[in-house]
Amino acid sequence: MKTILDCFGRLIRLTDERIAHILQHPEMVDMESEIIRVLQTPAEVRLSRSDSTVQLFYEYYTKTRVGGKWLCAVVKYAANDGFVVTAYLTDQLKPGETIWPKK
């Protein structure tokens, strides 16, 4: 398991089980270091509209296995605990309140 300090200064857990799950998807192979980086220095972070304890960290990559895409790392925050739920590549950011960069 890895622990990562996110852009807000909070510790996030990234378990071996979650990494294995994420990397099973062919387009995500070799993206582990990018997942960590997007948590540390995202272009944008949005609150989930369906779960107020979930935040979506985004960074755009011009070259992925499937072309230019946003990398989204999904983090759930419980009391004194944050952990990566999943990560995926997407064409567009999901709707939600932008909380990073700070205004």
C-alpha positions as CSV (number, residue, x, y, z in Angstrom):
1,M,0.0,0.0,0.0
2,K,1.1,3.5,-0.8
3,T,0.2,6.7,1.0
4,I,0.2,9.9,-1.0
5,L,-0.1,13.5,0.2
6,D,-2.8,15.1,-2.0
7,C,-2.8,18.7,-3.2
8,F,-4.8,19.7,-0.1
9,G,-2.2,18.2,2.3
10,R,-4.3,15.2,3.2
11,L,-3.0,11.6,3.3
12,I,-4.6,9.2,0.8
13,R,-4.3,5.4,0.7
14,L,-3.7,3.7,-2.6
15,T,-3.9,-0.1,-1.8
16,D,-2.3,-2.8,-3.9
17,E,-5.7,-4.3,-4.5
18,R,-7.0,-1.0,-6.0
19,I,-3.8,-0.6,-8.2
20,A,-4.2,-4.2,-9.4
21,H,-7.9,-3.5,-10.2
22,I,-7.1,-0.2,-12.1
23,L,-4.2,-1.7,-14.1
24,Q,-6.3,-4.6,-15.3
25,H,-7.8,-2.2,-17.8
26,P,-5.5,-2.2,-20.9
27,E,-5.6,1.6,-21.3
28,M,-4.3,2.0,-17.8
29,V,-1.2,-0.1,-18.0
30,D,1.9,1.8,-16.8
31,M,-0.3,4.6,-15.4
32,E,0.5,4.1,-11.7
33,S,2.9,7.0,-11.4
34,E,0.5,9.3,-13.3
35,I,-2.3,8.4,-10.8
36,I,0.0,9.4,-7.9
37,R,1.0,12.6,-9.7
38,V,-2.6,13.6,-10.5
39,L,-3.4,13.3,-6.8
40,Q,-0.4,15.6,-5.9
41,T,-0.7,18.2,-8.6
42,P,-4.0,18.0,-10.4
43,A,-5.2,20.4,-13.0
44,E,-8.6,20.4,-11.4
45,V,-10.5,18.7,-8.6
46,R,-14.3,18.5,-8.5
47,L,-16.8,17.3,-5.9
48,S,-18.9,14.4,-7.0
49,R,-22.5,15.3,-7.5
50,S,-23.8,11.9,-6.3
51,D,-21.6,11.5,-3.2
52,S,-20.4,14.4,-1.2
53,T,-17.5,12.3,0.3
54,V,-16.0,11.7,-3.2
55,Q,-13.7,14.0,-5.1
56,L,-12.5,13.6,-8.7
57,F,-8.8,14.6,-9.4
58,Y,-8.1,15.4,-13.1
59,E,-5.1,15.9,-15.3
60,Y,-5.0,16.0,-19.1
61,Y,-2.5,13.7,-21.0
62,T,-2.0,14.3,-24.7
63,K,-0.5,10.9,-25.2
64,T,-2.1,7.8,-23.7
65,R,-2.7,4.4,-25.2
66,V,-6.1,5.7,-26.4
67,G,-5.1,9.2,-27.4
68,G,-5.5,12.5,-25.6
69,K,-7.6,11.9,-22.4
70,W,-8.2,13.2,-18.9
71,L,-6.9,10.9,-16.2
72,C,-9.5,10.9,-13.4
73,A,-8.5,9.5,-9.9
74,V,-11.6,9.0,-7.7
75,V,-11.0,9.5,-4.0
76,K,-13.4,8.8,-1.1
77,Y,-12.9,10.7,2.1
78,A,-14.3,9.3,5.3
79,A,-13.5,10.6,8.8
80,N,-9.7,10.9,9.0
81,D,-9.3,8.6,6.0
82,G,-9.0,9.0,2.3
83,F,-8.5,6.3,-0.2
84,V,-8.5,5.8,-4.0
85,V,-11.6,4.1,-5.2
86,T,-10.6,3.9,-8.9
87,A,-8.9,5.8,-11.8
88,Y,-9.8,5.9,-15.4
89,L,-9.3,7.8,-18.7
90,T,-12.1,10.0,-20.0
91,D,-12.9,12.5,-22.7
92,Q,-14.5,15.0,-20.4
93,L,-14.7,16.1,-16.8
94,K,-17.8,15.1,-14.9
95,P,-20.1,17.9,-13.7
96,G,-19.5,19.0,-10.1
97,E,-18.3,22.0,-8.1
98,T,-14.6,22.8,-8.8
99,I,-12.6,22.9,-5.6
100,W,-9.1,23.0,-7.1
101,P,-7.4,25.1,-8.1
102,K,-8.4,27.2,-5.1
103,K,-10.0,30.5,-6.0
